[in-house]
Amino acid sequence: MPLTRRALMSTAAAASVVPALPAPVVAQTGVGMAPSQGSQMRSRVSTFLATLEAPQAAAASFAFDDPTRIGWSFMLGSRRAPGLALEQMTPVQKDAALDLLDTALSARGFEKAEQIMLQQDILRDEWGKGSADRNRERFSVMIFGTPSATAPWAWRWEGHHLSLSFTLVGDEIVSVTPSAFSSEPNTVPSGPHAGLVVLTEEEALARALYTDLSDTQRQLAVVNPNSPGNILTTNGRETRYDGDTRGLPLAEMTTSQRDSALRLIEVYTSEPYDGALGAAIAARTAAGIDSTRFIWAGADLSGSIYYRLHSDTFLIEFATLRNQPQHLHAVYQDVERTLGRHVI
């Protein structure tokens, strides 16, 4: 159910700043991606900033070494993220902000982001969750550092259930993670948006894969009969499973099972991103396929479930929240490169 940009627009409020971290040190490693898209991001950030009044620009802008850059979160409820929110922008400014988001995301990624934003109205109006001022425009833009052709800088788009971080050195995109597209209610049961499904494969494909496993395969895949009830690789714990060798290797799956796992990986990693960036992420992901393992928790399929796919180059984590089957949390990390830590 696509939205129009104009349908994502309304009114105003404020923002904040926090103490600085040590200045960044940049390693010259030549691991950047998609310089043409990076250049376009830099141009559109400049265009966006040029539309803002001074107080708005101050709210949206942070030093590159500000701790907010590593303080990502998608579990915000009704709260506004740091930065400048759409609800604080004019229509022209909102268009410029959405133009920036469009430089990174594919058509499917952009649609998924829009639908997650729309869900905030559904949560408020149909489900009665959160404060009365919760809305689809409570999503913020944050710019870290000064967009430059040579120096490190970053930007983030963030609100409840959506957190997208992009770290660059000049025009080289060095990281697209943490990346969280989460959802509630994942299938809208009633109201004007009845039937909308936001995360169409993240849960269904994984359930089908788990159901197809043999008893022997499940002995390797299932690490706990009970789901933890949420994802575990949150802010500051992005590398929690780095080097973890538990789980069912893709090499021990049948061809059809492996195809399902590969499709699931694609849904999280390359599919949401546009053009050369998506292709570069796909190549990076492929380099870790042979080391990929599938982990499952929550053997009672009627309750909360959890799964993880991890390799030497990526980590994917998913959970349905305990006793909330329509509340899905999902995150993708490039463990080595998340937030650009491999070069900065």
PADREN-373105 format. One record per residue (C-alpha): residue in one letter; residue number from 1; x, y, z; chain. Coordinates in steps of 0.001 Angstrom, whole numbers, plus 524288, in hexadecimal, padded with zeros to 5 digits. Example, Ala and Ser with C-alpha at 12.3 -4.5 7.8 and 13.67 -1.06 7.14 Angstrom:
REM residues 2
[atom 'a'; 1; [8300C; 7EE6C; 81E78]; 'A'],
[atom 's'; 2; [83566; 7FBDC; 81BE4]; 'A'],
REM end
This chain:
REM residues 344
[atom 'm'; 1; [80000; 80000; 80000]; 'A'],
[atom 'p'; 2; [808E3; 80B13; 7FB30]; 'A'],
[atom 'l'; 3; [807D2; 818B2; 80103]; 'A'],
[atom 't'; 4; [809F7; 825BB; 7FA94]; 'A'],
[atom 'r'; 5; [81451; 82E8A; 80075]; 'A'],
[atom 'r'; 6; [80A61; 83917; 802B4]; 'A'],
[atom 'a'; 7; [80298; 82F7C; 80B0A]; 'A'],
[atom 'l'; 8; [80E45; 82EEF; 81446]; 'A'],
[atom 'm'; 9; [80D8F; 83D48; 8184E]; 'A'],
[atom 's'; 10; [808C4; 8468F; 823DE]; 'A'],
[atom 't'; 11; [80E69; 85034; 82F99]; 'A'],
[atom 'a'; 12; [81907; 8544E; 83A49]; 'A'],
[atom 'a'; 13; [821C2; 853A1; 84757]; 'A'],
[atom 'a'; 14; [83086; 85246; 84C6C]; 'A'],
[atom 'a'; 15; [83D91; 84A54; 84E09]; 'A'],
[atom 's'; 16; [84A98; 848C4; 85590]; 'A'],
[atom 'v'; 17; [85973; 846DD; 85626]; 'A'],
[atom 'v'; 18; [862A6; 83E8C; 85EC0]; 'A'],
[atom 'p'; 19; [8712E; 83E9C; 862C2]; 'A'],
[atom 'a'; 20; [87BA6; 83ACB; 858DD]; 'A'],
[atom 'l'; 21; [88392; 82E46; 85709]; 'A'],
[atom 'p'; 22; [8921C; 82E52; 85376]; 'A'],
[atom 'a'; 23; [894C9; 83344; 845A2]; 'A'],
[atom 'p'; 24; [89408; 82890; 83B36]; 'A'],
[atom 'v'; 25; [8A003; 82222; 83557]; 'A'],
[atom 'v'; 26; [89DCA; 81D93; 82763]; 'A'],
[atom 'a'; 27; [8A505; 811C8; 82206]; 'A'],
[atom 'q'; 28; [8A776; 811B4; 8135C]; 'A'],
[atom 't'; 29; [8A2AB; 8040F; 80FD7]; 'A'],
[atom 'g'; 30; [89BED; 805DC; 802BF]; 'A'],
[atom 'v'; 31; [88FA2; 7FE93; 806F4]; 'A'],
[atom 'g'; 32; [885A9; 808EF; 80350]; 'A'],
[atom 'm'; 33; [879EE; 80629; 7FAA0]; 'A'],
[atom 'a'; 34; [87207; 80D20; 7F02C]; 'A'],
[atom 'p'; 35; [87927; 81A3B; 7EF0C]; 'A'],
[atom 's'; 36; [86F36; 81F78; 7E54C]; 'A'],
[atom 'q'; 37; [8644E; 81D34; 7EF25]; 'A'],
[atom 'g'; 38; [86CD4; 822C7; 7F9E1]; 'A'],
[atom 's'; 39; [86EBF; 82F06; 7F1C0]; 'A'],
[atom 'q'; 40; [86015; 82FF1; 7EFC0]; 'A'],
[atom 'm'; 41; [85DD4; 82E62; 7FE67]; 'A'],
[atom 'r'; 42; [86778; 83952; 8010D]; 'A'],
[atom 's'; 43; [8609E; 84215; 7F72E]; 'A'],
[atom 'r'; 44; [85326; 83F52; 7FCB0]; 'A'],
[atom 'v'; 45; [85778; 8416B; 80ABA]; 'A'],
[atom 's'; 46; [85C89; 84EC5; 80695]; 'A'],
[atom 't'; 47; [84FB7; 851A2; 7FFA6]; 'A'],
[atom 'f'; 48; [847F1; 84D57; 80B94]; 'A'],
[atom 'l'; 49; [8501C; 85599; 814F0]; 'A'],
[atom 'a'; 50; [84E9C; 86166; 80BF4]; 'A'],
[atom 't'; 51; [83FC3; 860D6; 80D94]; 'A'],
[atom 'l'; 52; [84096; 861C8; 81C74]; 'A'],
[atom 'e'; 53; [83FD5; 86D92; 8254D]; 'A'],
[atom 'a'; 54; [84B71; 86F1A; 82E92]; 'A'],
[atom 'p'; 55; [844C1; 868B5; 83A79]; 'A'],
[atom 'q'; 56; [8405D; 85D45; 83212]; 'A'],
[atom 'a'; 57; [84E03; 85B66; 82C6D]; 'A'],
[atom 'a'; 58; [85387; 85B99; 83A4D]; 'A'],
[atom 'a'; 59; [849D1; 85108; 83E63]; 'A'],
[atom 'a'; 60; [84D04; 8485F; 832B1]; 'A'],
[atom 's'; 61; [85BDA; 849F8; 8334E]; 'A'],
[atom 'f'; 62; [86562; 84317; 83C71]; 'A'],
[atom 'a'; 63; [87417; 84258; 83D2A]; 'A'],
[atom 'f'; 64; [87901; 835B5; 83724]; 'A'],
[atom 'd'; 65; [87E75; 831B5; 8445D]; 'A'],
[atom 'd'; 66; [871BD; 8347C; 84B8F]; 'A'],
[atom 'p'; 67; [86D58; 82854; 8531A]; 'A'],
[atom 't'; 68; [86009; 82939; 84C79]; 'A'],
[atom 'r'; 69; [86683; 8236F; 84053]; 'A'],
[atom 'i'; 70; [8687D; 8166A; 8471E]; 'A'],
[atom 'g'; 71; [85C0B; 8179C; 84F54]; 'A'],
[atom 'w'; 72; [852A3; 811D4; 84552]; 'A'],
[atom 's'; 73; [84590; 80C18; 84969]; 'A'],
[atom 'f'; 74; [8391E; 80790; 842CE]; 'A'],
[atom 'm'; 75; [831C3; 804A6; 84F71]; 'A'],
[atom 'l'; 76; [82CE8; 81277; 851D3]; 'A'],
[atom 'g'; 77; [81E54; 81090; 853D1]; 'A'],
[atom 's'; 78; [817C1; 81DD4; 852E2]; 'A'],
[atom 'r'; 79; [82467; 8253F; 855B9]; 'A'],
[atom 'r'; 80; [82B07; 82D8D; 84B75]; 'A'],
[atom 'a'; 81; [838E8; 829E6; 8479D]; 'A'],
[atom 'p'; 82; [843C5; 83417; 8487F]; 'A'],
[atom 'g'; 83; [84583; 83CDE; 83CAE]; 'A'],
[atom 'l'; 84; [83B29; 8440B; 834DF]; 'A'],
[atom 'a'; 85; [82E36; 83CDC; 83303]; 'A'],
[atom 'l'; 86; [82560; 83D8D; 82728]; 'A'],
[atom 'e'; 87; [81ADA; 84342; 82FFD]; 'A'],
[atom 'q'; 88; [823F8; 84EE3; 83249]; 'A'],
[atom 'm'; 89; [825E4; 85191; 823BE]; 'A'],
[atom 't'; 90; [81ED8; 8590F; 8191C]; 'A'],
[atom 'p'; 91; [819ED; 85164; 80D32]; 'A'],
[atom 'v'; 92; [825C6; 855CF; 8053C]; 'A'],
[atom 'q'; 93; [82EFB; 85150; 80FFD]; 'A'],
[atom 'k'; 94; [827FA; 84442; 810FE]; 'A'],
[atom 'd'; 95; [82977; 8421E; 80273]; 'A'],
[atom 'a'; 96; [8380D; 844E4; 8038C]; 'A'],
[atom 'a'; 97; [8391F; 83B47; 80EED]; 'A'],
[atom 'l'; 98; [831E8; 830BD; 8073F]; 'A'],
[atom 'd'; 99; [83AA1; 83372; 7FB75]; 'A'],
[atom 'l'; 100; [84632; 83036; 80436]; 'A'],
[atom 'l'; 101; [8400E; 8236A; 808A8]; 'A'],
[atom 'd'; 102; [83D46; 82039; 7FA6E]; 'A'],
[atom 't'; 103; [84BE3; 82093; 7F72B]; 'A'],
[atom 'a'; 104; [84E1C; 81495; 7FFA9]; 'A'],
[atom 'l'; 105; [8420A; 80C13; 7FE78]; 'A'],
[atom 's'; 106; [83C8D; 803C7; 7F38B]; 'A'],
[atom 'a'; 107; [82E2D; 804E3; 7EFF6]; 'A'],
[atom 'r'; 108; [82B27; 7F997; 7F93E]; 'A'],
[atom 'g'; 109; [83397; 7FF3E; 8042E]; 'A'],
[atom 'f'; 110; [82D2E; 80C98; 802D0]; 'A'],
[atom 'e'; 111; [81F89; 806A1; 802C6]; 'A'],
[atom 'k'; 112; [822AA; 7FEBD; 80F02]; 'A'],
[atom 'a'; 113; [827BC; 80AFC; 815E2]; 'A'],
[atom 'e'; 114; [81B61; 81283; 8122D]; 'A'],
[atom 'q'; 115; [812BC; 80790; 8171F]; 'A'],
[atom 'i'; 116; [819D4; 8070C; 82432]; 'A'],
[atom 'm'; 117; [817CF; 815B1; 82564]; 'A'],
[atom 'l'; 118; [8095A; 81416; 8222A]; 'A'],
[atom 'q'; 119; [8083A; 809BA; 82CBE]; 'A'],
[atom 'q'; 120; [80A3A; 81434; 83713]; 'A'],
[atom 'd'; 121; [7FCE9; 819DB; 83382]; 'A'],
[atom 'i'; 122; [7F71B; 80C27; 83387]; 'A'],
[atom 'l'; 123; [7FCCB; 80976; 8410E]; 'A'],
[atom 'r'; 124; [7F707; 81630; 84612]; 'A'],
[atom 'd'; 125; [7E9A9; 8158A; 83F7E]; 'A'],
[atom 'e'; 126; [7E689; 80710; 83E20]; 'A'],
[atom 'w'; 127; [7EE5B; 800ED; 8492D]; 'A'],
[atom 'g'; 128; [7EE34; 80BFE; 85322]; 'A'],
[atom 'k'; 129; [7FCC4; 80A8D; 855F7]; 'A'],
[atom 'g'; 130; [80572; 815D0; 85A07]; 'A'],
[atom 's'; 131; [802C2; 82422; 85BFA]; 'A'],
[atom 'a'; 132; [7F855; 82BA4; 8549C]; 'A'],
[atom 'd'; 133; [802BC; 83343; 84D1D]; 'A'],
[atom 'r'; 134; [8092E; 82707; 84795]; 'A'],
[atom 'n'; 135; [80922; 8285A; 838BF]; 'A'],
[atom 'r'; 136; [80F45; 8246D; 82BC7]; 'A'],
[atom 'e'; 137; [817E0; 83094; 82BBA]; 'A'],
[atom 'r'; 138; [81EFF; 82D9E; 8386F]; 'A'],
[atom 'f'; 139; [82B02; 82941; 830D5]; 'A'],
[atom 's'; 140; [83786; 8310F; 831A8]; 'A'],
[atom 'v'; 141; [842F6; 83460; 828E9]; 'A'],
[atom 'm'; 142; [85061; 83570; 82F4D]; 'A'],
[atom 'i'; 143; [85CA9; 83A25; 82860]; 'A'],
[atom 'f'; 144; [869BF; 83714; 82ED0]; 'A'],
[atom 'g'; 145; [87556; 83F54; 82ACC]; 'A'],
[atom 't'; 146; [87607; 847E2; 81EB9]; 'A'],
[atom 'p'; 147; [87341; 840C1; 811EE]; 'A'],
[atom 's'; 148; [88073; 840B9; 80B39]; 'A'],
[atom 'a'; 149; [88743; 83ABF; 7FF74]; 'A'],
[atom 't'; 150; [8924E; 835DA; 80841]; 'A'],
[atom 'a'; 151; [88ED5; 835C2; 816CF]; 'A'],
[atom 'p'; 152; [8861F; 82C50; 81E78]; 'A'],
[atom 'w'; 153; [877D3; 82FDA; 82025]; 'A'],
[atom 'a'; 154; [86B0E; 82893; 8222E]; 'A'],
[atom 'w'; 155; [85C6A; 829E3; 82238]; 'A'],
[atom 'r'; 156; [85107; 8228E; 82843]; 'A'],
[atom 'w'; 157; [8425E; 82182; 82635]; 'A'],
[atom 'e'; 158; [83BEE; 81D0F; 832C3]; 'A'],
[atom 'g'; 159; [82F11; 81B64; 839E1]; 'A'],
[atom 'h'; 160; [82738; 8107D; 8400B]; 'A'],
[atom 'h'; 161; [82A25; 80383; 8393A]; 'A'],
[atom 'l'; 162; [832F0; 809BC; 82EF3]; 'A'],
[atom 's'; 163; [84156; 80CFA; 8306B]; 'A'],
[atom 'l'; 164; [84A12; 80E7D; 8246C]; 'A'],
[atom 's'; 165; [85831; 812C8; 8261F]; 'A'],
[atom 'f'; 166; [861A0; 81669; 81B38]; 'A'],
[atom 't'; 167; [87000; 8191F; 81DE3]; 'A'],
[atom 'l'; 168; [878B7; 81EF3; 81363]; 'A'],
[atom 'v'; 169; [886CC; 822FE; 81189]; 'A'],
[atom 'g'; 170; [88597; 82D65; 80723]; 'A'],
[atom 'd'; 171; [87CB1; 8277A; 7FCD5]; 'A'],
[atom 'e'; 172; [87FF4; 81968; 8005F]; 'A'],
[atom 'i'; 173; [874E6; 812EA; 807F9]; 'A'],
[atom 'v'; 174; [87C1B; 80AC2; 8121B]; 'A'],
[atom 's'; 175; [87059; 805BA; 819CC]; 'A'],
[atom 'v'; 176; [8619A; 8044E; 8186C]; 'A'],
[atom 't'; 177; [85F63; 7FE35; 825B9]; 'A'],
[atom 'p'; 178; [8594B; 7FDC7; 82FB5]; 'A'],
[atom 's'; 179; [84D39; 7FBD6; 82753]; 'A'],
[atom 'a'; 180; [84020; 7F924; 82DD1]; 'A'],
[atom 'f'; 181; [83321; 7F7A8; 826DF]; 'A'],
[atom 's'; 182; [8297A; 7F31B; 83150]; 'A'],
[atom 's'; 183; [81AB7; 7F288; 831C1]; 'A'],
[atom 'e'; 184; [80E22; 7F30D; 839D3]; 'A'],
[atom 'p'; 185; [803D4; 7EED1; 8364F]; 'A'],
[atom 'n'; 186; [80AB2; 7E766; 82B8F]; 'A'],
[atom 't'; 187; [7FDC5; 7E395; 82559]; 'A'],
[atom 'v'; 188; [7F3D1; 7EE6B; 82751]; 'A'],
[atom 'p'; 189; [7E709; 7E7B0; 82B2D]; 'A'],
[atom 's'; 190; [7DD24; 7F296; 8296A]; 'A'],
[atom 'g'; 191; [7DAE4; 800D9; 82627]; 'A'],
[atom 'p'; 192; [7DE4A; 8083E; 819B6]; 'A'],
[atom 'h'; 193; [7EB30; 800DB; 81822]; 'A'],
[atom 'a'; 194; [7E5C6; 7F334; 81AE8]; 'A'],
[atom 'g'; 195; [7EDDD; 7E8A8; 8144A]; 'A'],
[atom 'l'; 196; [7FA86; 7F075; 813C9]; 'A'],
[atom 'v'; 197; [80631; 7E770; 81683]; 'A'],
[atom 'v'; 198; [812E4; 7EEAF; 818F3]; 'A'],
[atom 'l'; 199; [81D48; 7E428; 81AE6]; 'A'],
[atom 't'; 200; [81872; 7DAA7; 810A7]; 'A'],
[atom 'e'; 201; [8232F; 7D040; 81106]; 'A'],
[atom 'e'; 202; [82B2F; 7D266; 81D57]; 'A'],
[atom 'e'; 203; [82245; 7C9E1; 825A5]; 'A'],
[atom 'a'; 204; [81B1E; 7C144; 81BD8]; 'A'],
[atom 'l'; 205; [8274C; 7BCA8; 814AB]; 'A'],
[atom 'a'; 206; [82E83; 7B997; 82152]; 'A'],
[atom 'r'; 207; [822FF; 7B1E6; 826D2]; 'A'],
[atom 'a'; 208; [82254; 7AA03; 81A43]; 'A'],
[atom 'l'; 209; [830FA; 7A773; 81ACC]; 'A'],
[atom 'y'; 210; [8305D; 7A2F4; 828F4]; 'A'],
[atom 't'; 211; [82493; 79A2D; 8263B]; 'A'],
[atom 'd'; 212; [82C05; 793D2; 81B08]; 'A'],
[atom 'l'; 213; [837B1; 78FEA; 82375]; 'A'],
[atom 's'; 214; [839D1; 781AC; 826F9]; 'A'],
[atom 'd'; 215; [83B0A; 77D79; 83536]; 'A'],
[atom 't'; 216; [849CC; 77C65; 8337D]; 'A'],
[atom 'q'; 217; [84A9B; 78A20; 82DCC]; 'A'],
[atom 'r'; 218; [8423D; 78FA2; 838D2]; 'A'],
[atom 'q'; 219; [84B95; 78A11; 842E7]; 'A'],
[atom 'l'; 220; [855C4; 79360; 83D52]; 'A'],
[atom 'a'; 221; [84CCD; 79EEB; 83A89]; 'A'],
[atom 'v'; 222; [844DD; 79F9E; 84724]; 'A'],
[atom 'v'; 223; [84CDA; 7A5B4; 8520C]; 'A'],
[atom 'n'; 224; [84177; 7A7E3; 85B51]; 'A'],
[atom 'p'; 225; [83371; 7A2C9; 85B92]; 'A'],
[atom 'n'; 226; [82F4C; 7B069; 86002]; 'A'],
[atom 's'; 227; [83104; 7BD20; 858A1]; 'A'],
[atom 'p'; 228; [837FC; 7C83C; 85FCD]; 'A'],
[atom 'g'; 229; [82C25; 7D07A; 85BE7]; 'A'],
[atom 'n'; 230; [83435; 7DB0A; 85534]; 'A'],
[atom 'i'; 231; [84088; 7DD04; 84D51]; 'A'],
[atom 'l'; 232; [84D38; 7DDAB; 85506]; 'A'],
[atom 't'; 233; [856A5; 7E537; 84C38]; 'A'],
[atom 't'; 234; [85235; 7F2A7; 850A8]; 'A'],
[atom 'n'; 235; [859CF; 7FF6F; 85231]; 'A'],
[atom 'g'; 236; [86782; 7FC8A; 85733]; 'A'],
[atom 'r'; 237; [865B3; 7EDD2; 8556B]; 'A'],
[atom 'e'; 238; [866A3; 7ED42; 8469A]; 'A'],
[atom 't'; 239; [871E4; 7E36D; 84702]; 'A'],
[atom 'r'; 240; [86BAF; 7DAA3; 85156]; 'A'],
[atom 'y'; 241; [86BFD; 7CEB0; 8485D]; 'A'],
[atom 'd'; 242; [878A3; 7D16B; 84131]; 'A'],
[atom 'g'; 243; [87FAD; 7C44F; 83FF2]; 'A'],
[atom 'd'; 244; [8740F; 7BC57; 844DC]; 'A'],
[atom 't'; 245; [874CD; 7AEC1; 83EA5]; 'A'],
[atom 'r'; 246; [867C3; 7A94E; 8434F]; 'A'],
[atom 'g'; 247; [85CB6; 7A639; 839F4]; 'A'],
[atom 'l'; 248; [859CF; 79E9E; 82D9E]; 'A'],
[atom 'p'; 249; [8639D; 7A18A; 822B2]; 'A'],
[atom 'l'; 250; [85DDA; 7A4B5; 81563]; 'A'],
[atom 'a'; 251; [866D2; 799F5; 8103A]; 'A'],
[atom 'e'; 252; [85E9C; 79002; 817AD]; 'A'],
[atom 'm'; 253; [851B4; 79484; 811C3]; 'A'],
[atom 't'; 254; [84AC4; 78EB9; 8060B]; 'A'],
[atom 't'; 255; [84ABA; 796A1; 7F984]; 'A'],
[atom 's'; 256; [83CFD; 79BDA; 7FBF4]; 'A'],
[atom 'q'; 257; [8401C; 79F30; 80A1F]; 'A'],
[atom 'r'; 258; [84C6F; 7A639; 805FC]; 'A'],
[atom 'd'; 259; [844D3; 7ADBB; 7FB9C]; 'A'],
[atom 's'; 260; [83B34; 7B222; 80617]; 'A'],
[atom 'a'; 261; [8465E; 7B65F; 80F02]; 'A'],
[atom 'l'; 262; [84CF9; 7BDD5; 803F2]; 'A'],
[atom 'r'; 263; [8403F; 7C4D1; 800B2]; 'A'],
[atom 'l'; 264; [83E74; 7C855; 80F07]; 'A'],
[atom 'i'; 265; [84C38; 7CE00; 80F74]; 'A'],
[atom 'e'; 266; [84998; 7D5EC; 8032D]; 'A'],
[atom 'v'; 267; [83D0F; 7DB9E; 8091B]; 'A'],
[atom 'y'; 268; [84509; 7E19F; 81428]; 'A'],
[atom 't'; 269; [851E9; 7E506; 80DAF]; 'A'],
[atom 's'; 270; [851C0; 7E92C; 7FF5E]; 'A'],
[atom 'e'; 271; [84346; 7EA3F; 7FBD1]; 'A'],
[atom 'p'; 272; [8402C; 7F6B1; 8039E]; 'A'],
[atom 'y'; 273; [84B6A; 7FE53; 7FD69]; 'A'],
[atom 'd'; 274; [84C09; 804C7; 7F030]; 'A'],
[atom 'g'; 275; [854B7; 802CC; 7E459]; 'A'],
[atom 'a'; 276; [8635B; 8013B; 7E5F9]; 'A'],
[atom 'l'; 277; [861EF; 8018E; 7F4C0]; 'A'],
[atom 'g'; 278; [858D5; 7F5C5; 7F4B5]; 'A'],
[atom 'a'; 279; [8620B; 7EEA7; 7EB69]; 'A'],
[atom 'a'; 280; [86DD8; 7F178; 7F41B]; 'A'],
[atom 'i'; 281; [86694; 7EC8D; 8001C]; 'A'],
[atom 'a'; 282; [862BF; 7E02F; 7F8AA]; 'A'],
[atom 'a'; 283; [87106; 7DDB8; 7F51E]; 'A'],
[atom 'r'; 284; [87550; 7E005; 80326]; 'A'],
[atom 't'; 285; [86AB6; 7D6CB; 80815]; 'A'],
[atom 'a'; 286; [86E5D; 7CC3C; 7FE36]; 'A'],
[atom 'a'; 287; [87C3A; 7CC39; 8038A]; 'A'],
[atom 'g'; 288; [876E0; 7C738; 8107B]; 'A'],
[atom 'i'; 289; [86CF2; 7BD52; 80B84]; 'A'],
[atom 'd'; 290; [8756A; 7B143; 80DEE]; 'A'],
[atom 's'; 291; [876C4; 7B4E0; 81C53]; 'A'],
[atom 't'; 292; [86831; 7B7AA; 81E4A]; 'A'],
[atom 'r'; 293; [8609E; 7B0BA; 82912]; 'A'],
[atom 'f'; 294; [85224; 7B098; 82C4A]; 'A'],
[atom 'i'; 295; [84DDD; 7B123; 83A85]; 'A'],
[atom 'w'; 296; [84011; 7AFBF; 83FB6]; 'A'],
[atom 'a'; 297; [83995; 7B157; 84D01]; 'A'],
[atom 'g'; 298; [82B3C; 7AF37; 84FFD]; 'A'],
[atom 'a'; 299; [827BB; 7A144; 84C69]; 'A'],
[atom 'd'; 300; [8195F; 7A41D; 84F6F]; 'A'],
[atom 'l'; 301; [815CD; 7AA88; 84280]; 'A'],
[atom 's'; 302; [80941; 7B00E; 8481C]; 'A'],
[atom 'g'; 303; [810FD; 7B88B; 8519B]; 'A'],
[atom 's'; 304; [81C2C; 7C229; 85072]; 'A'],
[atom 'i'; 305; [826BD; 7BE37; 846C7]; 'A'],
[atom 'y'; 306; [834B6; 7C2A4; 844BA]; 'A'],
[atom 'y'; 307; [83EC6; 7BFE6; 83A4E]; 'A'],
[atom 'r'; 308; [84C3D; 7C44E; 8367B]; 'A'],
[atom 'l'; 309; [85471; 7C2E0; 82A3B]; 'A'],
[atom 'h'; 310; [862A8; 7C624; 82C5F]; 'A'],
[atom 's'; 311; [86F3E; 7C4FE; 824AA]; 'A'],
[atom 'd'; 312; [87CAD; 7CB25; 823DF]; 'A'],
[atom 't'; 313; [876E2; 7D6F7; 81CD2]; 'A'],
[atom 'f'; 314; [8691C; 7D90F; 821F9]; 'A'],
[atom 'l'; 315; [85F81; 7D681; 82CE7]; 'A'],
[atom 'i'; 316; [850B3; 7D640; 82BA0]; 'A'],
[atom 'e'; 317; [847FB; 7D557; 83792]; 'A'],
[atom 'f'; 318; [8392F; 7D446; 838B1]; 'A'],
[atom 'a'; 319; [82F76; 7D299; 843D0]; 'A'],
[atom 't'; 320; [820EE; 7D334; 845F6]; 'A'],
[atom 'l'; 321; [81F0F; 7D9DE; 85306]; 'A'],
[atom 'r'; 322; [81A18; 7D137; 85DEB]; 'A'],
[atom 'n'; 323; [80B28; 7D02A; 85DD5]; 'A'],
[atom 'q'; 324; [80AB2; 7D9E7; 85278]; 'A'],
[atom 'p'; 325; [80A34; 7D1C4; 845F3]; 'A'],
[atom 'q'; 326; [80821; 7DDC5; 83D50]; 'A'],
[atom 'h'; 327; [813C7; 7E50C; 84338]; 'A'],
[atom 'l'; 328; [8201A; 7E1C3; 83B7E]; 'A'],
[atom 'h'; 329; [82DF3; 7E6AA; 83DCF]; 'A'],
[atom 'a'; 330; [8384A; 7E47A; 8335A]; 'A'],
[atom 'v'; 331; [84626; 7E98E; 831C3]; 'A'],
[atom 'y'; 332; [8518E; 7E7F8; 82867]; 'A'],
[atom 'q'; 333; [85FAE; 7EA77; 82C4F]; 'A'],
[atom 'd'; 334; [86C61; 7E9B0; 824E0]; 'A'],
[atom 'v'; 335; [87388; 7E5DF; 8313F]; 'A'],
[atom 'e'; 336; [8810A; 7EA67; 82CE6]; 'A'],
[atom 'r'; 337; [87C82; 7F6F6; 8265B]; 'A'],
[atom 't'; 338; [8708C; 7FB7C; 82DFE]; 'A'],
[atom 'l'; 339; [87119; 80A3A; 83072]; 'A'],
[atom 'g'; 340; [87DB9; 80A5E; 82885]; 'A'],
[atom 'r'; 341; [885AF; 804EA; 833DD]; 'A'],
[atom 'h'; 342; [88F2D; 7FE03; 82A97]; 'A'],
[atom 'v'; 343; [89462; 80AF4; 82569]; 'A'],
[atom 'i'; 344; [890C7; 814F5; 82FD7]; 'A'],
REM end
